[in-house]
Amino acid sequence: MVDTPPARSSDSPRLGHRWLLVFPFVWQACLAPAVNDIAARPFGMPFPMFWQMAGIVLTSVVIAIVFRLDARAGVETEEADFLDRSLKAEDAGKNDKDGAA
C-alpha cells in the first residue's frame, strides 16, 4: 500500500523563500570566473580568495535567513507530522510481515 502525500491545502507553508539558496550557488559557481582577473588586494589577499571567503559568509547568512523563514512558516511542525506518519507506516509494515511469517 502506497501512502500518498496529502493534497496541499491553503494553510500549507509557503516556501518561496527557499529560492534564496540559489544566490550562494550563483556567487560561487557563476561569478567566480568573472573575478579572476581583478587585481585589487583587499586585506592583502588576492581578490579571488577574498571573493570566496565573502561567499562563505554570504552562504551562512542566507542559510540562517532561510532557516528562520522556514521556522516562521511552520515547516518544523509539518516535518514532525511527516516523520510520525512515516514511523507509523513502517511499524505497520513490520507487523504485517510478522503476521505473515
Backbone as XML, in Angstrom:
<?xml version="1.0"?>
<chain id="A" units="angstrom">
  <residue number="1" name="MET">
    <atom name="N" x="0.841" y="-1.179" z="0.000"/>
    <atom name="CA" x="0.000" y="0.000" z="0.000"/>
    <atom name="C" x="0.885" y="1.240" z="0.000"/>
  </residue>
  <residue number="2" name="VAL">
    <atom name="N" x="0.674" y="2.102" z="-0.938"/>
    <atom name="CA" x="1.474" y="3.309" z="-1.066"/>
    <atom name="C" x="0.747" y="4.446" z="-0.378"/>
  </residue>
  <residue number="3" name="ASP">
    <atom name="N" x="1.456" y="5.103" z="0.531"/>
    <atom name="CA" x="0.877" y="6.230" z="1.252"/>
    <atom name="C" x="1.119" y="7.483" z="0.432"/>
  </residue>
  <residue number="4" name="THR">
    <atom name="N" x="0.062" y="8.039" z="-0.133"/>
    <atom name="CA" x="0.208" y="9.239" z="-0.935"/>
    <atom name="C" x="0.205" y="10.451" z="-0.020"/>
  </residue>
  <residue number="5" name="PRO">
    <atom name="N" x="1.018" y="11.446" z="-0.348"/>
    <atom name="CA" x="1.050" y="12.637" z="0.493"/>
    <atom name="C" x="-0.271" y="13.386" z="0.398"/>
  </residue>
  <residue number="6" name="PRO">
    <atom name="N" x="-0.650" y="14.042" z="1.478"/>
    <atom name="CA" x="-1.903" y="14.781" z="1.441"/>
    <atom name="C" x="-1.824" y="15.928" z="0.447"/>
  </residue>
  <residue number="7" name="ALA">
    <atom name="N" x="-2.967" y="16.270" z="-0.111"/>
    <atom name="CA" x="-3.016" y="17.375" z="-1.058"/>
    <atom name="C" x="-2.631" y="18.658" z="-0.343"/>
  </residue>
  <residue number="8" name="ARG">
    <atom name="N" x="-1.993" y="19.546" z="-1.044"/>
    <atom name="CA" x="-1.551" y="20.799" z="-0.444"/>
    <atom name="C" x="-2.758" y="21.679" z="-0.178"/>
  </residue>
  <residue number="9" name="SER">
    <atom name="N" x="-2.951" y="22.027" z="1.070"/>
    <atom name="CA" x="-4.092" y="22.859" z="1.435"/>
    <atom name="C" x="-3.680" y="24.320" z="1.423"/>
  </residue>
  <residue number="10" name="SER">
    <atom name="N" x="-4.661" y="25.177" z="1.575"/>
    <atom name="CA" x="-4.379" y="26.604" z="1.526"/>
    <atom name="C" x="-3.583" y="27.073" z="2.743"/>
  </residue>
  <residue number="11" name="ASP">
    <atom name="N" x="-3.592" y="26.285" z="3.839"/>
    <atom name="CA" x="-2.848" y="26.679" z="5.023"/>
    <atom name="C" x="-1.451" y="26.048" z="5.071"/>
  </residue>
  <residue number="12" name="SER">
    <atom name="N" x="-1.029" y="25.372" z="4.001"/>
    <atom name="CA" x="0.326" y="24.812" z="3.936"/>
    <atom name="C" x="1.329" y="25.956" z="3.874"/>
  </residue>
  <residue number="13" name="PRO">
    <atom name="N" x="2.518" y="25.725" z="4.423"/>
    <atom name="CA" x="3.506" y="26.807" z="4.429"/>
    <atom name="C" x="3.957" y="27.168" z="3.022"/>
  </residue>
  <residue number="14" name="ARG">
    <atom name="N" x="4.215" y="28.428" z="2.829"/>
    <atom name="CA" x="4.737" y="28.907" z="1.559"/>
    <atom name="C" x="6.256" y="28.858" z="1.650"/>
  </residue>
  <residue number="15" name="LEU">
    <atom name="N" x="6.874" y="28.239" z="0.672"/>
    <atom name="CA" x="8.312" y="28.017" z="0.730"/>
    <atom name="C" x="9.058" y="28.722" z="-0.393"/>
  </residue>
  <residue number="16" name="GLY">
    <atom name="N" x="8.500" y="29.777" z="-0.922"/>
    <atom name="CA" x="9.159" y="30.524" z="-1.991"/>
    <atom name="C" x="10.481" y="31.132" z="-1.571"/>
  </residue>
  <residue number="17" name="HIS">
    <atom name="N" x="10.646" y="31.347" z="-0.263"/>
    <atom name="CA" x="11.895" y="31.931" z="0.228"/>
    <atom name="C" x="13.083" y="30.997" z="0.036"/>
  </residue>
  <residue number="18" name="ARG">
    <atom name="N" x="12.831" y="29.739" z="-0.231"/>
    <atom name="CA" x="13.951" y="28.814" z="-0.434"/>
    <atom name="C" x="14.716" y="29.112" z="-1.718"/>
  </residue>
  <residue number="19" name="TRP">
    <atom name="N" x="14.144" y="29.920" z="-2.595"/>
    <atom name="CA" x="14.870" y="30.332" z="-3.794"/>
    <atom name="C" x="16.077" y="31.192" z="-3.431"/>
  </residue>
  <residue number="20" name="LEU">
    <atom name="N" x="16.105" y="31.721" z="-2.207"/>
    <atom name="CA" x="17.281" y="32.472" z="-1.759"/>
    <atom name="C" x="18.540" y="31.604" z="-1.770"/>
  </residue>
  <residue number="21" name="LEU">
    <atom name="N" x="18.365" y="30.298" z="-1.660"/>
    <atom name="CA" x="19.508" y="29.394" z="-1.642"/>
    <atom name="C" x="20.227" y="29.319" z="-2.988"/>
  </residue>
  <residue number="22" name="VAL">
    <atom name="N" x="19.643" y="29.906" z="-4.007"/>
    <atom name="CA" x="20.292" y="29.941" z="-5.324"/>
    <atom name="C" x="21.426" y="30.969" z="-5.335"/>
  </residue>
  <residue number="23" name="PHE">
    <atom name="N" x="21.297" y="32.029" z="-4.544"/>
    <atom name="CA" x="22.303" y="33.095" z="-4.572"/>
    <atom name="C" x="23.709" y="32.615" z="-4.230"/>
  </residue>
  <residue number="24" name="PRO">
    <atom name="N" x="23.912" y="31.820" z="-3.179"/>
    <atom name="CA" x="25.282" y="31.357" z="-2.926"/>
    <atom name="C" x="25.855" y="30.520" z="-4.066"/>
  </residue>
  <residue number="25" name="PHE">
    <atom name="N" x="25.012" y="29.725" z="-4.706"/>
    <atom name="CA" x="25.484" y="28.924" z="-5.841"/>
    <atom name="C" x="25.932" y="29.832" z="-6.982"/>
  </residue>
  <residue number="26" name="VAL">
    <atom name="N" x="25.101" y="30.811" z="-7.297"/>
    <atom name="CA" x="25.448" y="31.745" z="-8.375"/>
    <atom name="C" x="26.725" y="32.493" z="-8.008"/>
  </residue>
  <residue number="27" name="TRP">
    <atom name="N" x="26.824" y="32.908" z="-6.757"/>
    <atom name="CA" x="28.022" y="33.626" z="-6.281"/>
    <atom name="C" x="29.284" y="32.798" z="-6.511"/>
  </residue>
  <residue number="28" name="GLN">
    <atom name="N" x="29.253" y="31.535" z="-6.077"/>
    <atom name="CA" x="30.458" y="30.703" z="-6.120"/>
    <atom name="C" x="30.728" y="30.121" z="-7.506"/>
  </residue>
  <residue number="29" name="ALA">
    <atom name="N" x="29.704" y="29.604" z="-8.147"/>
    <atom name="CA" x="29.923" y="28.864" z="-9.388"/>
    <atom name="C" x="29.917" y="29.745" z="-10.633"/>
  </residue>
  <residue number="30" name="CYS">
    <atom name="N" x="29.057" y="30.727" z="-10.654"/>
    <atom name="CA" x="28.892" y="31.500" z="-11.889"/>
    <atom name="C" x="29.708" y="32.793" z="-11.912"/>
  </residue>
  <residue number="31" name="LEU">
    <atom name="N" x="29.849" y="33.438" z="-10.766"/>
    <atom name="CA" x="30.530" y="34.727" z="-10.756"/>
    <atom name="C" x="32.020" y="34.622" z="-10.446"/>
  </residue>
  <residue number="32" name="ALA">
    <atom name="N" x="32.455" y="33.506" z="-9.881"/>
    <atom name="CA" x="33.876" y="33.365" z="-9.542"/>
    <atom name="C" x="34.793" y="33.526" z="-10.758"/>
  </residue>
  <residue number="33" name="PRO">
    <atom name="N" x="34.478" y="32.964" z="-11.923"/>
    <atom name="CA" x="35.368" y="33.179" z="-13.075"/>
    <atom name="C" x="35.469" y="34.649" z="-13.486"/>
  </residue>
  <residue number="34" name="ALA">
    <atom name="N" x="34.442" y="35.423" z="-13.202"/>
    <atom name="CA" x="34.460" y="36.833" z="-13.588"/>
    <atom name="C" x="35.407" y="37.653" z="-12.725"/>
  </residue>
  <residue number="35" name="VAL">
    <atom name="N" x="35.731" y="37.172" z="-11.523"/>
    <atom name="CA" x="36.580" y="37.953" z="-10.628"/>
    <atom name="C" x="38.044" y="37.498" z="-10.661"/>
  </residue>
  <residue number="36" name="ASN">
    <atom name="N" x="38.386" y="36.545" z="-11.490"/>
    <atom name="CA" x="39.756" y="36.021" z="-11.527"/>
    <atom name="C" x="40.787" y="37.063" z="-11.950"/>
  </residue>
  <residue number="37" name="ASP">
    <atom name="N" x="40.406" y="38.007" z="-12.778"/>
    <atom name="CA" x="41.371" y="38.968" z="-13.314"/>
    <atom name="C" x="41.389" y="40.302" z="-12.578"/>
  </residue>
  <residue number="38" name="ILE">
    <atom name="N" x="40.679" y="40.403" z="-11.459"/>
    <atom name="CA" x="40.663" y="41.655" z="-10.694"/>
    <atom name="C" x="41.948" y="41.728" z="-9.871"/>
  </residue>
  <residue number="39" name="ALA">
    <atom name="N" x="42.639" y="42.851" z="-9.985"/>
    <atom name="CA" x="43.953" y="42.984" z="-9.360"/>
    <atom name="C" x="43.888" y="43.551" z="-7.940"/>
  </residue>
  <residue number="40" name="ALA">
    <atom name="N" x="42.743" y="43.969" z="-7.469"/>
    <atom name="CA" x="42.629" y="44.529" z="-6.119"/>
    <atom name="C" x="43.044" y="43.486" z="-5.087"/>
  </residue>
  <residue number="41" name="ARG">
    <atom name="N" x="43.595" y="43.962" z="-3.947"/>
    <atom name="CA" x="44.065" y="43.056" z="-2.896"/>
    <atom name="C" x="43.479" y="43.504" z="-1.555"/>
  </residue>
  <residue number="42" name="PRO">
    <atom name="N" x="42.185" y="43.234" z="-1.320"/>
    <atom name="CA" x="41.609" y="43.616" z="-0.022"/>
    <atom name="C" x="42.230" y="42.797" z="1.104"/>
  </residue>
  <residue number="43" name="PHE">
    <atom name="N" x="42.595" y="43.477" z="2.193"/>
    <atom name="CA" x="43.226" y="42.848" z="3.354"/>
    <atom name="C" x="44.508" y="42.100" z="2.977"/>
  </residue>
  <residue number="44" name="GLY">
    <atom name="N" x="45.142" y="42.494" z="1.872"/>
    <atom name="CA" x="46.390" y="41.871" z="1.445"/>
    <atom name="C" x="46.215" y="40.510" z="0.779"/>
  </residue>
  <residue number="45" name="MET">
    <atom name="N" x="44.980" y="40.114" z="0.522"/>
    <atom name="CA" x="44.715" y="38.809" z="-0.118"/>
    <atom name="C" x="44.432" y="39.021" z="-1.601"/>
  </residue>
  <residue number="46" name="PRO">
    <atom name="N" x="44.718" y="38.029" z="-2.423"/>
    <atom name="CA" x="44.273" y="38.103" z="-3.821"/>
    <atom name="C" x="42.740" y="38.199" z="-3.855"/>
  </residue>
  <residue number="47" name="PHE">
    <atom name="N" x="42.238" y="38.979" z="-4.810"/>
    <atom name="CA" x="40.793" y="39.218" z="-4.842"/>
    <atom name="C" x="39.969" y="37.934" z="-4.959"/>
  </residue>
  <residue number="48" name="PRO">
    <atom name="N" x="40.357" y="36.952" z="-5.788"/>
    <atom name="CA" x="39.542" y="35.727" z="-5.852"/>
    <atom name="C" x="39.437" y="35.009" z="-4.489"/>
  </residue>
  <residue number="49" name="MET">
    <atom name="N" x="40.502" y="35.053" z="-3.695"/>
    <atom name="CA" x="40.446" y="34.432" z="-2.373"/>
    <atom name="C" x="39.469" y="35.194" z="-1.475"/>
  </residue>
  <residue number="50" name="PHE">
    <atom name="N" x="39.543" y="36.532" z="-1.537"/>
    <atom name="CA" x="38.602" y="37.351" z="-0.772"/>
    <atom name="C" x="37.173" y="37.073" z="-1.220"/>
  </residue>
  <residue number="51" name="TRP">
    <atom name="N" x="36.972" y="36.927" z="-2.524"/>
    <atom name="CA" x="35.644" y="36.653" z="-3.083"/>
    <atom name="C" x="35.079" y="35.341" z="-2.532"/>
  </residue>
  <residue number="52" name="GLN">
    <atom name="N" x="35.908" y="34.302" z="-2.491"/>
    <atom name="CA" x="35.468" y="33.011" z="-1.970"/>
    <atom name="C" x="35.125" y="33.098" z="-0.483"/>
  </residue>
  <residue number="53" name="MET">
    <atom name="N" x="35.944" y="33.818" z="0.276"/>
    <atom name="CA" x="35.667" y="33.965" z="1.709"/>
    <atom name="C" x="34.386" y="34.761" z="1.939"/>
  </residue>
  <residue number="54" name="ALA">
    <atom name="N" x="34.175" y="35.783" z="1.146"/>
    <atom name="CA" x="32.932" y="36.546" z="1.249"/>
    <atom name="C" x="31.742" y="35.658" z="0.872"/>
  </residue>
  <residue number="55" name="GLY">
    <atom name="N" x="31.944" y="34.754" z="-0.084"/>
    <atom name="CA" x="30.884" y="33.818" z="-0.460"/>
    <atom name="C" x="30.521" y="32.880" z="0.670"/>
  </residue>
  <residue number="56" name="ILE">
    <atom name="N" x="31.504" y="32.479" z="1.474"/>
    <atom name="CA" x="31.224" y="31.621" z="2.626"/>
    <atom name="C" x="30.358" y="32.366" z="3.635"/>
  </residue>
  <residue number="57" name="VAL">
    <atom name="N" x="30.684" y="33.632" z="3.881"/>
    <atom name="CA" x="29.885" y="34.446" z="4.807"/>
    <atom name="C" x="28.476" y="34.631" z="4.246"/>
  </residue>
  <residue number="58" name="LEU">
    <atom name="N" x="28.366" y="34.943" z="2.947"/>
    <atom name="CA" x="27.063" y="35.117" z="2.307"/>
    <atom name="C" x="26.226" y="33.838" z="2.433"/>
  </residue>
  <residue number="59" name="THR">
    <atom name="N" x="26.847" y="32.696" z="2.195"/>
    <atom name="CA" x="26.131" y="31.426" z="2.285"/>
    <atom name="C" x="25.603" y="31.194" z="3.693"/>
  </residue>
  <residue number="60" name="SER">
    <atom name="N" x="26.404" y="31.475" z="4.695"/>
    <atom name="CA" x="25.973" y="31.303" z="6.084"/>
    <atom name="C" x="24.793" y="32.200" z="6.414"/>
  </residue>
  <residue number="61" name="VAL">
    <atom name="N" x="24.847" y="33.435" z="5.954"/>
    <atom name="CA" x="23.760" y="34.377" z="6.214"/>
    <atom name="C" x="22.479" y="33.928" z="5.515"/>
  </residue>
  <residue number="62" name="VAL">
    <atom name="N" x="22.592" y="33.511" z="4.265"/>
    <atom name="CA" x="21.407" y="33.080" z="3.517"/>
    <atom name="C" x="20.782" y="31.842" z="4.153"/>
  </residue>
  <residue number="63" name="ILE">
    <atom name="N" x="21.606" y="30.877" z="4.570"/>
    <atom name="CA" x="21.067" y="29.673" z="5.202"/>
    <atom name="C" x="20.369" y="30.031" z="6.511"/>
  </residue>
  <residue number="64" name="ALA">
    <atom name="N" x="20.931" y="30.955" z="7.282"/>
    <atom name="CA" x="20.290" y="31.385" z="8.528"/>
    <atom name="C" x="18.947" y="32.052" z="8.259"/>
  </residue>
  <residue number="65" name="ILE">
    <atom name="N" x="18.887" y="32.876" z="7.226"/>
    <atom name="CA" x="17.624" y="33.542" z="6.873"/>
    <atom name="C" x="16.579" y="32.513" z="6.461"/>
  </residue>
  <residue number="66" name="VAL">
    <atom name="N" x="16.967" y="31.556" z="5.618"/>
    <atom name="CA" x="16.024" y="30.521" z="5.177"/>
    <atom name="C" x="15.569" y="29.678" z="6.362"/>
  </residue>
  <residue number="67" name="PHE">
    <atom name="N" x="16.464" y="29.372" z="7.280"/>
    <atom name="CA" x="16.097" y="28.608" z="8.475"/>
    <atom name="C" x="15.046" y="29.357" z="9.281"/>
  </residue>
  <residue number="68" name="ARG">
    <atom name="N" x="15.249" y="30.655" z="9.496"/>
    <atom name="CA" x="14.276" y="31.461" z="10.254"/>
    <atom name="C" x="12.939" y="31.539" z="9.524"/>
  </residue>
  <residue number="69" name="LEU">
    <atom name="N" x="12.972" y="31.737" z="8.215"/>
    <atom name="CA" x="11.725" y="31.813" z="7.460"/>
    <atom name="C" x="10.997" y="30.469" z="7.442"/>
  </residue>
  <residue number="70" name="ASP">
    <atom name="N" x="11.747" y="29.359" z="7.391"/>
    <atom name="CA" x="11.134" y="28.035" z="7.485"/>
    <atom name="C" x="10.439" y="27.862" z="8.835"/>
  </residue>
  <residue number="71" name="ALA">
    <atom name="N" x="11.111" y="28.278" z="9.907"/>
    <atom name="CA" x="10.518" y="28.153" z="11.237"/>
    <atom name="C" x="9.247" y="28.996" z="11.337"/>
  </residue>
  <residue number="72" name="ARG">
    <atom name="N" x="9.283" y="30.185" z="10.773"/>
    <atom name="CA" x="8.100" y="31.047" z="10.803"/>
    <atom name="C" x="6.958" y="30.451" z="9.981"/>
  </residue>
  <residue number="73" name="ALA">
    <atom name="N" x="7.295" y="29.730" z="8.917"/>
    <atom name="CA" x="6.274" y="29.128" z="8.051"/>
    <atom name="C" x="5.715" y="27.831" z="8.636"/>
  </residue>
  <residue number="74" name="GLY">
    <atom name="N" x="6.304" y="27.330" z="9.722"/>
    <atom name="CA" x="5.804" y="26.115" z="10.352"/>
    <atom name="C" x="6.301" y="24.836" z="9.721"/>
  </residue>
  <residue number="75" name="VAL">
    <atom name="N" x="7.432" y="24.887" z="9.063"/>
    <atom name="CA" x="7.976" y="23.709" z="8.391"/>
    <atom name="C" x="8.350" y="22.627" z="9.403"/>
  </residue>
  <residue number="76" name="GLU">
    <atom name="N" x="8.835" y="23.038" z="10.588"/>
    <atom name="CA" x="9.232" y="22.051" z="11.594"/>
    <atom name="C" x="8.044" y="21.193" z="12.024"/>
  </residue>
  <residue number="77" name="THR">
    <atom name="N" x="6.892" y="21.804" z="12.197"/>
    <atom name="CA" x="5.688" y="21.065" z="12.577"/>
    <atom name="C" x="5.283" y="20.104" z="11.470"/>
  </residue>
  <residue number="78" name="GLU">
    <atom name="N" x="5.352" y="20.583" z="10.239"/>
    <atom name="CA" x="4.997" y="19.742" z="9.100"/>
    <atom name="C" x="5.950" y="18.549" z="8.983"/>
  </residue>
  <residue number="79" name="GLU">
    <atom name="N" x="7.245" y="18.775" z="9.208"/>
    <atom name="CA" x="8.221" y="17.686" z="9.147"/>
    <atom name="C" x="7.994" y="16.682" z="10.272"/>
  </residue>
  <residue number="80" name="ALA">
    <atom name="N" x="7.662" y="17.165" z="11.481"/>
    <atom name="CA" x="7.397" y="16.265" z="12.608"/>
    <atom name="C" x="6.179" y="15.391" z="12.315"/>
  </residue>
  <residue number="81" name="ASP">
    <atom name="N" x="5.144" y="15.975" z="11.727"/>
    <atom name="CA" x="3.959" y="15.189" z="11.358"/>
    <atom name="C" x="4.308" y="14.133" z="10.322"/>
  </residue>
  <residue number="82" name="PHE">
    <atom name="N" x="5.119" y="14.501" z="9.342"/>
    <atom name="CA" x="5.532" y="13.556" z="8.304"/>
    <atom name="C" x="6.312" y="12.398" z="8.909"/>
  </residue>
  <residue number="83" name="LEU">
    <atom name="N" x="7.241" y="12.709" z="9.819"/>
    <atom name="CA" x="8.037" y="11.650" z="10.455"/>
    <atom name="C" x="7.155" y="10.724" z="11.284"/>
  </residue>
  <residue number="84" name="ASP">
    <atom name="N" x="6.168" y="11.290" z="11.990"/>
    <atom name="CA" x="5.248" y="10.451" z="12.763"/>
    <atom name="C" x="4.486" y="9.494" z="11.848"/>
  </residue>
  <residue number="85" name="ARG">
    <atom name="N" x="3.978" y="10.012" z="10.736"/>
    <atom name="CA" x="3.240" y="9.161" z="9.789"/>
    <atom name="C" x="4.148" y="8.092" z="9.209"/>
  </residue>
  <residue number="86" name="SER">
    <atom name="N" x="5.403" y="8.472" z="8.894"/>
    <atom name="CA" x="6.345" y="7.501" z="8.325"/>
    <atom name="C" x="6.670" y="6.391" z="9.302"/>
  </residue>
  <residue number="87" name="LEU">
    <atom name="N" x="6.890" y="6.739" z="10.559"/>
    <atom name="CA" x="7.201" y="5.730" z="11.568"/>
    <atom name="C" x="6.018" y="4.798" z="11.800"/>
  </residue>
  <residue number="88" name="LYS">
    <atom name="N" x="4.815" y="5.348" z="11.801"/>
    <atom name="CA" x="3.625" y="4.514" z="11.982"/>
    <atom name="C" x="3.461" y="3.561" z="10.809"/>
  </residue>
  <residue number="89" name="ALA">
    <atom name="N" x="3.710" y="4.052" z="9.596"/>
    <atom name="CA" x="3.590" y="3.195" z="8.416"/>
    <atom name="C" x="4.665" y="2.112" z="8.438"/>
  </residue>
  <residue number="90" name="GLU">
    <atom name="N" x="5.869" y="2.455" z="8.886"/>
    <atom name="CA" x="6.946" y="1.474" z="8.971"/>
    <atom name="C" x="6.621" y="0.413" z="10.020"/>
  </residue>
  <residue number="91" name="ASP">
    <atom name="N" x="6.093" y="0.845" z="11.154"/>
    <atom name="CA" x="5.709" y="-0.125" z="12.197"/>
    <atom name="C" x="4.584" y="-1.038" z="11.712"/>
  </residue>
  <residue number="92" name="ALA">
    <atom name="N" x="3.633" y="-0.474" z="10.973"/>
    <atom name="CA" x="2.528" y="-1.287" z="10.436"/>
    <atom name="C" x="3.063" y="-2.302" z="9.432"/>
  </residue>
  <residue number="93" name="GLY">
    <atom name="N" x="4.058" y="-1.909" z="8.634"/>
    <atom name="CA" x="4.656" y="-2.823" z="7.662"/>
    <atom name="C" x="5.396" y="-3.947" z="8.348"/>
  </residue>
  <residue number="94" name="LYS">
    <atom name="N" x="6.070" y="-3.664" z="9.444"/>
    <atom name="CA" x="6.772" y="-4.715" z="10.192"/>
    <atom name="C" x="5.781" y="-5.682" z="10.818"/>
  </residue>
  <residue number="95" name="ASN">
    <atom name="N" x="4.672" y="-5.149" z="11.329"/>
    <atom name="CA" x="3.659" y="-6.005" z="11.942"/>
    <atom name="C" x="3.011" y="-6.899" z="10.907"/>
  </residue>
  <residue number="96" name="ASP">
    <atom name="N" x="2.813" y="-6.393" z="9.687"/>
    <atom name="CA" x="2.234" y="-7.210" z="8.624"/>
    <atom name="C" x="3.182" y="-8.349" z="8.247"/>
  </residue>
  <residue number="97" name="LYS">
    <atom name="N" x="4.485" y="-8.083" z="8.199"/>
    <atom name="CA" x="5.469" y="-9.128" z="7.871"/>
    <atom name="C" x="5.532" y="-10.171" z="8.975"/>
  </residue>
  <residue number="98" name="ASP">
    <atom name="N" x="5.451" y="-9.719" z="10.226"/>
    <atom name="CA" x="5.489" y="-10.656" z="11.353"/>
    <atom name="C" x="4.256" y="-11.563" z="11.340"/>
  </residue>
  <residue number="99" name="GLY">
    <atom name="N" x="3.125" y="-11.020" z="10.979"/>
    <atom name="CA" x="1.891" y="-11.821" z="10.930"/>
    <atom name="C" x="1.890" y="-12.800" z="9.786"/>
  </residue>
  <residue number="100" name="ALA">
    <atom name="N" x="2.572" y="-12.489" z="8.679"/>
    <atom name="CA" x="2.590" y="-13.366" z="7.512"/>
    <atom name="C" x="3.598" y="-14.498" z="7.679"/>
  </residue>
  <residue number="101" name="ALA">
    <atom name="N" x="4.574" y="-14.326" z="8.560"/>
    <atom name="CA" x="5.626" y="-15.334" z="8.715"/>
    <atom name="C" x="5.214" y="-16.493" z="9.563"/>
  </residue>
</chain>
